[in-house]
Amino acid sequence: MSARVLIADDQALVRAGFHKLLETAGIDVVGEAGDGRDAVDMARRLRPSIVLMDIRMPRLDGIEATRLLTADDEGIRVLILTTFGLDDYVYEALRAGASGFMLKDAPPEELLAAIEVVGRGDALIAPAVTRSVIEEFVRRSPGARPPAPALDGLTEREREVLALLARGLSNAEIAERLVVSETTVKTHVSAILRKLEVRDRVRAVVLAYDLGLVRPRPSS
């Protein structure tokens, strides 16, 4: 795995644990930051491909740090780490530009898989917990508007794929649903991101809800 990772967490033991896990897996850890301000400064200097970002940190929280880093448009991706599955801060982190998030108590193999997913330019929206967060996230957003002209450039099949993405389906699940190859789905997803001028699947999903293509399911 070629990812270069910066670890940002205010707890030294947590940083050490992640550092050990990543190094054992052959992942290059370029540095550790104990607060959000240091995370931004170090990321801008060291240019990691991924920042593992805690949310609650001193001086500058993970949300503001994420917003600053994604605004730089330097290709740095942020993977949020949290102890809360449906935490208000997670919704704000998605809006700030995070490419996904993981629970800190997730099994090590899930964290490593998440880094691989984000590192290759995808966004982490497949796990069930992330689906729940996206659903709750958009429920808290302003009411859905009618589909906007931004969607006019999509073909019917691309709109269909985007709607399935917004429901949290993986490429493989979309391929099975539409009875096409996974390669075809990847081609559609690439076209969707290009036409909507968004950088990853999370941004496309949020936009699908914001523009009214998909409506949140009613709370049970």
N, C-alpha and C positions, 0 to 999 in steps of 0.2 A: 504494500500500500504506500503510495507516494505522498500522502497528505502531510503537511507541515502544520502542527497544532500548537496554539497558545492556550494555556489553561488559566481561566480567570475565576477565582473563588476566594472569599475572604478567610476561609479556614485552611490553615497550613496542612493539617492532616488529610483533608479532602484533596487538596492539590497533590500531595505526595502520593496518595492512593491512585489517582488518575494517571499521574506521571508514570508510576511503576507499571500500571496496566498497559498503557500505550507503548512504552518502551519495550516491554516484553513482547508485544505484538509487532514490533518492528516499525512503529510509527515515530516519526521525528517530532519530538516536543521541543519547540524553539524557545519556550520561556514560560514563566508563571507570573501572574499578576494577582495582587491581594486586594485590589479595589478597581472600580470601573474606570477611574481616571488613568491609572497605570495600564489597564488593559488597552485603552484607546491609544495611549502613547506608544506602548510596546508593539501593538499591532501595526501602527503606522510605520514604525522603525524596522520591525523584523519581517513584515509582510507574510504572515502565515496564510495558509489556504483556508484554515478553519479556526475559529475561536470557540472554545467550550466556555460558555458564559453563564455564570451564576446570576440570578436576578437580584437578590438582596445583598448589596455590597455598600460599603461606606464611600464617601466622597461623591461617587457617581454610580447610580444603580445600573444594573445590566440592561435595562430598557433604553436608557439614554445613551449608554455606551454602544448598544446595538444600532440605534438610530444614527449616531455619528459615524460609525464604521460603514454602514450600508450606504450612507449618503456620499461617502468618499468615492464610491464606484470604482474601487480598486480590485474587485473580484474576491474580497474577503467575505467568507460566509460564516454566519453565526449559528451555532447549535446551542440552544438554551438548555441549561440543566436546572431542574427544580425539584423540590421535595413535595410540591403540590400539583396534583393532577389537573384540577379545575380551579386554578388560582387566577384571580383577576389580572395579575401581572402577566400571565401567559398570553392573554388576549392582546394586551398592549405590546408585548414583544413581537407577536405576529404582525401587528400593524406597523411596528418599527422596522420591520424588514428581516426578521429572523427566518432562517431556512427550515426551522423545525425545532423540536425540543424533545428532551428525554427526562424521565424521572431519575433522580440520583440513585435510587435503590434498584434500578433495572439491572438485570443480569449483565455481567461483563460482555458477553457475546452480543447482546443487543446494542450496547454502546458502541462497540467496534463496528457492528453492521451499520449503525447510524452514521458514524464518521465516514464510512465507505460510501454510503448513499449521498451524503451532502458533499463529500469530496469530489464525486464525479459530476457534480452540477445539478443533481436532483434535489428535491425537497422532501423532508420527512413528513408525509401525511398519511401513510398507510396504516400504522398501528391503530388499534381500536381506541386507545386513549386519545390519540390525536384527532380522530374523527369526532369524538365527543367534544373536544375542545373547539374544533372548528364550528360545529353546530351551535355550541353555546356562544362562541365568539360572534357569530353573525346574528344571533338572536338579540345580542346587546347592541348591535349596530343600528343605525337609523333604518326606518322601514324601507323595504326593497322598492326600487323604482322600476318603471317599465324598462324592458330591454333597451339598451342605449345603442346609438349608431356605431359605437366601437365594436359591436358584435357583428355588424353587417358584413365585414370582410371575411367572416368565417363561413365555410361551407356547412351544409346541413349535417354532414357526418362529423365535422370538427366541433360543431355545437353539441352534438350528441356525446362525443368523447369528453368535452369539457364538463358537461353536466354529470357524467359518471365520475370524472376526477373529483368534482365537488362533493360527491357522495363518499369519497374516500377510497374508491376502488384503485387497485394497483393496475399496472399495464397488463399483467397476465389476466386479471379478473375482467378488465375491459375487453380484452381479446376474446375471452370465452363468451362474454355477454353478446358481443357483436359478431361472433363467429368469423373472426379475421385473425391474422398472425400477430404475434406480439411486436414484430418488426413494423408492421403496418401501423399499429397503435403508436409506437415511438415516433414514427414519421408524422402522424397527426398531431401528437403532443408538441413536437418541435415547431410545426407550422403554427399551432395555436399561440405558443410563447412568442414567436416572431411577429405574428400579426397583431397581438395585443400589446406588444412591446413590454413584456414582463420577463423577468430573468429566471423564474422557476415556477414549479407547480403550486406552491403555496400562494404566490402572488396571483396566479391565474385563478385559483379557487376563490380567494377573497374577492377578486374582481367579478367572478361569475355571480356571486351572491350580491355584491354591491350594485351590479347592473341589472339585477332582476332575472337573470337567466334561470337561476335556481332559487327556490324559496326554502327557508329552514323548515324542518319537520316540526310539527306541533310538539310541545313538551308533553310527556306522558304523565 
